[in-house]
Amino acid sequence: MNDTANRLLEPYFGYGRMRELFCDRGRVAGMLEFEAALARAQARVGLVPAEAAEVIGRHCQAQEMDLDALAQAIVLAGNTAIPLVKMLGRQIAAESPEAERYLHLGATSQDAMDTGLVLQLRRAVDLLEQQLAELGEQLSAQARRHAATVMPGRTWLQHATPVTLGMKLASVLGSVSRHRLRLQEMRHRLLSLQFGGASGTLAALGEQAWPVAEALAAELQLSLPEQPWHTQRDRLAELAGWLGSLAGTLGKLGRDFSLLMQTEAGEVFEPAAPGKGGSSTMPHKRNPVGAAVLIHAGTRAPGLVATLLSAMPQEHERSLGLWHAEWDSLPELCCLVSGAIDQASQLAAGLEVDTARMLRNLEQTRGLILAEPVSVELARHLGRQDAHHLLEQCCRRAVEQDRHLGEVLHAEPRVTEHLSGDLIDRLLDPANYTGQAARWVEQACREHEQLQRDMHNG
């Protein structure tokens, strides 16, 4: 391991697979893919000899490039493409000075860098979609498994009325499905060729500019935009916003997991593993270390998104500094969110649920959590306001006298005049007051399954 590398935290935050796409070698590979495709495209329209294009393509190999020398050259050049093209040119010239004449013909540095980035992003988008599909599968399975697992609902961090764990998971699943749909919808806009030459006019290629652009887009299997987007960064900003929104969804999942793992709740736990979540001083601790990754991503992502948005008002036809601000911010955002998705999948797959603790927590308020259904039923006889006022009095009495609400209701003539003892008991059973929770689970799971079929069928 390189002593100067920043790798201590990457395994925890789960950047691995995405970091491989955005490593230095990956960045260079994207630009070289552009250069090779440009030569092939120009050969297709007769602008470059086929033999020259073949030589250029043969030397566009990232593993042949000296990354240390490139890094030093970038300090003076101001971007990665200028020294890379020079290095590539020297290698090509050593074999064929004639072929070297046609390298990077009509293009500019930003064409190579932006299109290289788009090629990296295509792989990143494929990985993100794969990860989200895996997360969706885990959430769907757990939502169905716990469709009838009753637990306290919580509003403003206080017990509200009963919900089910399946319903909570289904709400996350629904959000994940919507994120996947948004990603597919923006894909065509994002995966767009950047090719404009010095100032975006492609003037250096004359009448052959548009045929070359069409051929180049076809070579790289990218969409051909209506015009170059050197300083119109909405495509990248849209992706950044999507990543930030997804990070927020994952952050909420992590937040809820961590709250449910609190000692005072103890209802849901991350999957256990030797040494996971321990404390350096307290042997009893089981910390939500996976949830922390999700919260971390949800906390860091907005700042990175803000950087991409702040970089949008770029000057004229080529930007100074604002373009540069994107270079590490967007890859970092991709890595951050990718790692969080992986961690979320692990949490969902190995979810540990203490249903007995959930039932005890439902009884923690001694029936008060189910005051609403009693009030609703009484409203049929007394009217809403009078029923609500009567239940408030009964709840207050239960708290002051440290009695179960059911006991107070059974002893209250104004209640038993209208509600039988059996009905009161049924109304105070949490399993009888989960409303449409099962429907929400089924709908979210069906939507996920339909999305899986649609994605599979292309």
C-alpha positions in Angstrom: 0.0 0.0 0.0 1.2 3.5 -0.9 1.9 5.3 2.4 0.4 8.5 1.0 -2.8 6.8 -0.1 -6.1 7.5 1.7 -7.4 4.0 2.0 -8.0 3.5 5.7 -11.7 4.5 5.5 -12.6 3.3 2.0 -13.4 -0.3 3.1 -15.8 1.1 5.8 -17.5 3.5 3.5 -17.7 0.9 0.8 -16.3 2.9 -2.1 -14.5 -0.1 -3.6 -16.3 -1.0 -6.8 -17.1 2.6 -7.7 -13.6 3.9 -6.8 -12.2 1.4 -9.4 -14.2 3.3 -12.0 -13.0 6.7 -10.9 -9.4 5.9 -10.1 -6.6 7.8 -11.9 -6.2 5.0 -14.4 -9.9 5.0 -15.1 -9.9 8.7 -15.7 -7.0 8.3 -18.2 -8.7 5.3 -19.8 -11.9 7.4 -20.5 -9.9 10.1 -22.3 -7.9 7.6 -24.3 -11.2 5.9 -25.3 -12.3 9.3 -26.7 -9.1 9.8 -28.6 -9.2 6.3 -30.2 -12.8 6.7 -31.1 -12.2 10.2 -32.6 -9.5 8.8 -34.9 -11.8 5.9 -36.0 -14.7 8.3 -36.6 -12.5 10.6 -38.7 -11.3 7.6 -40.7 -14.9 6.6 -41.3 -15.6 10.0 -43.0 -12.3 10.0 -44.9 -10.6 12.7 -42.9 -7.9 10.4 -41.4 -6.2 7.5 -43.1 -7.4 4.2 -41.7 -3.8 3.1 -41.0 -3.2 6.2 -38.9 -6.4 5.6 -36.9 -5.3 2.0 -36.3 -2.0 3.2 -34.9 -3.6 5.8 -32.7 -6.1 3.3 -31.3 -3.4 0.7 -30.6 -1.5 3.2 -28.4 -4.6 4.4 -26.5 -3.9 2.0 -23.6 -4.1 3.5 -20.1 -1.7 0.9 -18.7 1.0 2.4 -21.0 0.8 5.8 -19.5 3.1 7.1 -16.7 0.6 8.4 -14.2 3.3 10.0 -12.0 4.7 12.0 -14.9 1.2 13.0 -15.9 0.4 14.2 -12.3 3.5 16.4 -12.3 2.7 17.8 -15.8 -0.9 18.7 -14.8 0.5 21.2 -12.3 1.7 23.3 -15.2 -0.8 22.4 -17.8 -3.9 23.1 -15.8 -5.8 19.9 -16.9 -5.2 16.3 -17.5 -5.8 16.2 -21.3 -3.0 18.4 -22.4 -0.1 16.4 -21.0 -1.9 13.1 -21.8 -2.2 14.0 -25.5 1.4 15.0 -25.5 2.5 11.8 -23.9 0.3 9.8 -26.3 1.6 11.7 -29.2 5.2 10.9 -28.4 4.4 7.2 -28.2 2.6 7.2 -31.5 5.3 9.3 -33.2 7.9 6.7 -32.2 6.1 4.2 -34.4 4.5 6.5 -37.0 5.2 10.2 -37.3 2.5 10.3 -40.0 -0.2 8.9 -37.6 0.8 11.4 -34.9 -0.3 14.2 -37.2 -3.9 13.1 -36.9 -4.1 12.7 -33.1 -6.7 14.9 -31.4 -7.6 16.4 -34.7 -10.2 19.2 -34.3 -10.8 18.5 -30.6 -10.0 20.4 -27.5 -8.9 19.3 -24.0 -12.4 19.6 -22.5 -13.8 17.4 -25.3 -11.5 14.6 -24.2 -12.0 15.2 -20.5 -15.8 15.6 -20.5 -16.5 12.7 -22.9 -14.0 10.6 -20.9 -16.0 11.5 -17.8 -19.3 10.6 -19.5 -17.8 7.2 -20.4 -16.9 6.7 -16.7 -20.4 7.8 -15.7 -22.0 5.3 -18.0 -20.2 2.5 -16.1 -21.1 4.2 -12.8 -24.8 4.5 -13.7 -24.8 0.8 -14.6 -23.3 0.0 -11.3 -25.7 2.2 -9.4 -28.7 0.6 -11.1 -27.3 -2.9 -10.3 -26.8 -1.8 -6.7 -30.3 -0.3 -6.4 -31.9 -3.4 -7.9 -30.1 -5.5 -5.2 -31.2 -3.2 -2.5 -34.8 -3.3 -3.8 -34.8 -7.0 -3.7 -33.7 -7.1 -0.1 -36.2 -4.4 1.0 -39.0 -6.2 -0.9 -38.3 -9.5 0.7 -38.1 -8.0 4.2 -41.2 -5.8 3.7 -43.3 -8.9 2.8 -41.7 -10.9 5.6 -42.7 -8.2 8.1 -46.0 -7.1 6.6 -47.8 -7.9 9.8 -45.1 -7.2 12.3 -46.7 -4.6 14.4 -44.6 -1.9 16.1 -45.2 1.6 17.5 -45.5 4.4 14.9 -43.6 7.5 16.0 -44.2 11.1 15.2 -42.1 13.9 16.6 -40.1 11.0 18.2 -43.2 10.1 20.4 -45.4 7.0 20.1 -48.2 7.7 17.7 -50.4 4.8 16.5 -49.3 1.3 15.5 -47.6 0.7 12.1 -45.9 -2.4 10.8 -42.2 -2.9 10.1 -43.2 -4.0 6.6 -44.8 -0.7 6.0 -41.7 1.2 7.1 -39.5 -0.9 4.8 -42.0 -0.5 1.9 -41.8 3.2 2.2 -38.0 3.0 1.6 -38.6 0.5 -1.2 -41.0 2.9 -2.9 -38.4 5.7 -2.8 -35.7 3.4 -4.2 -38.0 2.5 -7.1 -38.6 6.1 -7.9 -34.9 6.8 -7.8 -34.4 4.0 -10.3 -37.0 5.4 -12.6 -35.5 8.9 -12.4 -32.1 7.4 -13.3 -33.4 5.7 -16.3 -35.2 8.8 -17.5 -32.1 11.0 -17.2 -29.7 8.5 -18.7 -30.1 9.7 -22.3 -29.4 13.3 -21.3 -26.4 12.4 -19.2 -24.7 10.0 -21.6 -24.1 12.7 -24.2 -21.0 13.3 -26.4 -18.9 16.4 -25.7 -17.3 17.6 -29.0 -17.0 21.2 -29.9 -13.3 22.0 -30.5 -11.7 25.2 -29.4 -14.8 27.4 -28.8 -17.6 25.0 -29.5 -18.0 25.6 -33.2 -15.8 22.7 -34.6 -14.6 25.2 -37.1 -11.2 23.3 -37.5 -13.0 20.4 -39.2 -14.9 22.6 -41.7 -17.7 20.9 -43.6 -16.8 17.5 -42.1 -17.5 18.6 -38.6 -21.0 17.3 -38.3 -20.3 13.9 -40.0 -17.4 13.4 -37.7 -19.5 14.3 -34.7 -22.2 11.8 -35.8 -19.6 9.1 -36.4 -17.9 9.8 -33.0 -21.2 9.5 -31.1 -21.9 6.3 -32.9 -18.4 4.9 -32.1 -18.9 5.7 -28.4 -22.6 4.8 -28.3 -23.4 8.2 -26.8 -26.2 10.5 -27.7 -25.3 13.4 -30.0 -26.4 16.7 -28.3 -27.9 19.6 -30.2 -24.7 21.5 -29.5 -21.6 21.2 -27.3 -22.2 21.7 -23.6 -18.8 23.0 -22.5 -20.3 25.6 -20.1 -23.8 24.2 -19.9 -23.5 21.8 -17.0 -27.1 20.9 -16.3 -26.5 17.3 -17.3 -23.9 16.8 -14.5 -25.9 18.9 -12.1 -29.0 16.7 -12.7 -27.0 13.6 -11.9 -25.6 15.3 -8.8 -29.1 16.3 -7.6 -30.2 12.7 -8.1 -27.3 11.4 -6.1 -27.9 13.9 -3.4 -31.6 12.9 -3.2 -30.8 9.2 -3.1 -28.2 9.9 -0.3 -31.1 11.6 1.6 -33.3 8.5 1.2 -30.4 6.3 2.5 -29.7 8.7 5.3 -33.2 8.4 6.5 -33.0 4.7 6.5 -29.8 4.9 8.5 -31.4 7.3 10.9 -34.4 5.1 11.5 -32.2 2.1 11.9 -30.1 3.8 14.5 -33.1 5.1 16.5 -34.7 1.6 16.5 -31.4 0.2 17.8 -31.3 2.6 20.7 -31.4 0.8 24.1 -34.7 2.5 24.8 -36.3 1.0 21.7 -34.3 -2.2 20.9 -36.7 -3.3 18.1 -34.5 -3.7 15.0 -30.8 -4.4 14.8 -28.1 -4.5 12.1 -26.8 -8.0 11.2 -24.3 -9.2 13.8 -20.7 -10.1 13.0 -17.7 -10.8 15.1 -16.2 -7.4 16.2 -19.0 -5.4 14.6 -20.2 -2.4 16.5 -18.2 -3.0 19.6 -16.8 -0.3 21.9 -13.1 0.1 22.9 -14.2 0.4 26.6 -17.7 -1.0 27.0 -18.1 -4.7 26.3 -21.9 -4.6 26.2 -22.1 -2.1 23.3 -23.6 -3.0 19.9 -23.3 0.2 17.9 -25.1 0.9 14.6 -21.9 1.1 12.5 -23.7 0.4 9.2 -26.3 3.0 9.8 -23.6 5.5 10.5 -22.3 5.1 6.9 -25.8 5.9 5.6 -26.1 9.0 7.8 -22.5 10.0 6.9 -23.5 9.8 3.2 -26.7 11.8 3.7 -24.7 14.4 5.6 -21.8 14.8 3.1 -23.7 14.6 -0.1 -25.5 17.9 0.1 -22.2 19.8 0.2 -20.9 18.0 -2.9 -24.2 18.6 -4.7 -23.9 22.3 -3.8 -20.4 22.4 -5.3 -21.8 21.0 -8.6 -24.6 23.5 -8.5 -22.3 26.4 -7.6 -20.1 25.5 -10.6 -23.0 26.0 -13.1 -22.6 29.7 -13.9 -19.5 29.1 -16.1 -18.0 31.9 -18.1 -18.6 32.2 -21.8 -17.4 29.2 -23.9 -14.8 27.8 -21.4 -14.7 28.2 -17.6 -11.9 29.1 -15.3 -12.0 27.2 -12.0 -15.7 26.3 -11.9 -15.1 23.5 -14.3 -12.2 22.4 -12.2 -14.4 22.3 -9.1 -16.4 19.4 -10.7 -13.4 17.1 -11.3 -13.2 15.5 -8.0 -16.6 16.5 -6.5 -18.8 14.4 -8.9 -16.7 11.2 -8.7 -16.5 11.6 -4.9 -20.3 11.9 -4.8 -20.7 8.8 -6.9 -18.4 6.8 -4.6 -20.1 8.1 -1.5 -23.6 7.1 -2.6 -22.4 3.8 -4.0 -20.9 2.8 -0.7 -24.0 3.8 1.1 -26.2 1.6 -1.2 -23.9 -1.4 -0.5 -24.2 -0.8 3.2 -28.0 -0.4 3.0 -28.2 -3.8 1.2 -26.2 -5.5 3.9 -28.4 -4.0 6.6 -31.6 -5.0 4.8 -30.5 -8.5 4.0 -29.4 -9.3 7.6 -32.0 -7.4 9.5 -32.6 -8.7 13.0 -36.0 -8.0 14.5 -37.1 -8.3 18.1 -40.9 -8.7 17.7 -41.3 -9.4 21.5 -39.7 -6.1 22.3 -42.0 -4.3 19.8 -45.0 -5.7 21.6 -43.6 -4.6 24.9 -43.0 -1.1 23.5 -46.5 -1.0 22.2 -47.7 -1.6 25.8 -45.3 0.9 27.2 -48.0 3.6 27.3 -50.4 1.1 28.7 -53.1 1.4 26.0 -52.7 5.1 25.4 -51.2 4.4 21.9 -54.7 3.1 20.9 -56.8 6.0 22.3 -57.6 7.1 18.7 -59.6 4.0 17.6 -61.7 4.2 20.8 -62.3 7.9 20.1 -63.3 7.2 16.5 -65.7 4.5 17.6 -67.2 6.6 20.3 -67.6 9.5 17.8 -70.3 7.4 16.1 -72.4 7.8 19.2 -71.3 11.1 20.9 -69.9 13.2 18.0 -66.3 13.8 17.3 -65.6 16.7 19.8 -67.4 15.1 22.7 -65.7 11.7 22.1 -62.3 13.3 21.8 -62.8 15.2 25.0 -64.0 12.1 26.9 -61.0 10.1 25.7 -58.7 12.9 26.8 -60.2 12.7 30.3 -59.8 8.9 30.4 -56.2 9.1 29.1 -55.3 11.7 31.8 -56.9 9.6 34.5 -54.9 6.5 33.3 -51.7 8.4 33.6 -52.4 10.1 36.9 -53.6 6.8 38.5 -51.0 4.7 36.8 -53.6 2.4 35.3 -54.0 0.8 31.9 -56.3 2.7 29.6 -58.4 -0.4 29.1 -59.1 -0.6 32.8 -60.2 3.0 32.9 -62.4 2.6 29.9 -64.1 -0.5 31.3 -64.9 1.5 34.4 -66.2 4.6 32.7 -70.1 4.5 32.3 -70.1 7.1 29.5 -67.9 4.6 27.5 -69.5 1.3 28.4 -72.9 2.8 27.7 -72.0 2.6 24.0 -69.1 0.2 23.7 -69.1 -3.4 25.0 -66.2 -4.8 26.9 -65.2 -7.1 24.0 -65.3 -4.2 21.6 -63.1 -2.1 23.9 -60.5 -5.0 24.1 -60.5 -5.3 20.3 -60.0 -1.6 19.8 -57.0 -1.8 22.2 -55.4 -4.6 20.2 -52.5 -3.1 18.1 -52.9 -5.8 15.5 -56.4 -4.5 14.7 -55.3 -0.9 14.0 -52.7 -1.0 11.2 -55.1 0.3 8.6 -53.8 0.0 5.0 -50.3 -1.0 6.0 -50.6 -4.4 4.3 -51.8 -2.7 1.1 -48.9 -0.2 1.1 -46.5 -3.2 1.4 -48.1 -5.1 -1.5 -48.2 -2.0 -3.7 -44.5 -1.2 -3.1 -43.5 -4.8 -3.7 -45.5 -5.0 -6.9 -44.1 -1.8 -8.3 -40.6 -3.1 -7.5 -41.3 -6.4 -9.3 -42.7 -4.6 -12.3 -39.7 -2.4 -12.4 -37.4 -5.4 -12.3 -39.2 -6.9 -15.2 -39.2 -3.7 -17.2 -35.4 -3.3 -16.6 -34.7 -6.9 -17.5 -36.7 -6.6 -20.8 -34.9 -3.4 -21.7 
